[in-house]
Amino acid sequence: AEPQGRVRVTCPPGLVHFRIGDLVARFMDRYPLVQVYLKSTSRPIDVITDSIDVSIRVSTPPLEEGDLVRRILAQSPQRIVAS
């Protein structure tokens, strides 16, 4: 009747500070029976070996092929430039 249990999430450090940290905090307030384990890393993750439920990554299209379910959550027009 109410979500409960542990959810293991991973995402790059920049996203934790920019968006994900706040979203996870609000989610945990709304669903107090869910324990969110948030791992911040930039290294490649094997979601099966590392027992990760949700992996949020920043990448450029196209998404790589595989057996995992992938969704584009957002697109950003940001660019890195130098002169």
VMD Tcl script that draws the C-alpha trace (Angstrom):
set ca {
  {0.00 0.00 0.00}
  {2.98 2.29 0.58}
  {6.43 2.21 -1.08}
  {9.09 0.77 1.19}
  {12.50 -0.84 1.06}
  {15.93 0.15 -0.16}
  {16.73 1.79 -3.50}
  {20.37 2.02 -4.58}
  {21.04 5.01 -6.87}
  {24.25 6.22 -8.47}
  {25.01 9.43 -10.34}
  {27.96 11.76 -11.09}
  {29.06 14.12 -8.29}
  {28.05 17.23 -10.25}
  {24.46 16.05 -10.51}
  {24.22 15.34 -6.78}
  {24.97 18.99 -6.02}
  {23.04 20.41 -8.97}
  {19.75 18.47 -8.88}
  {19.68 14.91 -7.62}
  {20.49 15.59 -3.95}
  {17.45 17.83 -3.53}
  {15.19 15.43 -5.44}
  {16.29 12.47 -3.29}
  {15.71 14.48 -0.09}
  {12.18 15.41 -1.17}
  {11.48 11.80 -2.22}
  {12.61 10.53 1.19}
  {10.37 13.09 2.95}
  {7.39 11.92 0.90}
  {8.14 8.18 1.27}
  {9.71 7.71 4.72}
  {9.66 3.89 4.47}
  {12.01 4.00 1.46}
  {15.72 4.10 2.25}
  {17.70 5.67 -0.59}
  {21.38 4.75 -0.81}
  {22.95 7.40 -3.07}
  {26.44 6.71 -4.40}
  {28.15 9.59 -6.16}
  {30.80 8.50 -8.66}
  {32.03 9.35 -12.13}
  {33.49 5.92 -12.82}
  {31.67 3.49 -15.10}
  {29.11 1.40 -13.21}
  {28.08 -2.19 -13.80}
  {24.57 -2.02 -12.36}
  {24.30 -5.80 -12.07}
  {27.64 -6.43 -10.34}
  {27.31 -3.33 -8.13}
  {23.63 -4.12 -7.27}
  {22.43 -0.69 -8.41}
  {18.71 -0.10 -8.96}
  {18.94 3.28 -10.73}
  {22.00 4.73 -12.47}
  {21.81 8.33 -13.68}
  {24.50 9.28 -16.17}
  {25.43 12.21 -18.38}
  {26.19 11.15 -21.93}
  {25.86 12.19 -25.53}
  {23.49 10.42 -27.93}
  {23.09 7.86 -29.16}
  {22.62 5.74 -26.06}
  {24.67 2.56 -26.15}
  {22.87 -0.68 -26.91}
  {22.27 -3.21 -24.17}
  {19.76 -5.19 -22.18}
  {19.08 -2.46 -19.64}
  {16.15 -0.05 -19.83}
  {17.40 3.45 -20.65}
  {15.52 6.70 -20.71}
  {16.55 10.26 -21.50}
  {15.54 12.30 -18.44}
  {16.63 15.71 -19.70}
  {18.63 17.42 -22.40}
  {20.96 20.32 -21.83}
  {22.26 22.91 -24.29}
  {25.37 23.48 -22.15}
  {28.72 23.61 -23.90}
  {32.32 23.75 -22.73}
  {34.24 26.40 -24.65}
  {37.65 28.01 -24.53}
  {39.44 30.78 -26.33}
}
mol new
graphics top color blue
foreach p $ca { graphics top sphere $p radius 0.5 }
foreach p [lrange $ca 0 end-1] q [lrange $ca 1 end] { graphics top cylinder $p $q radius 0.2 }
display resetview
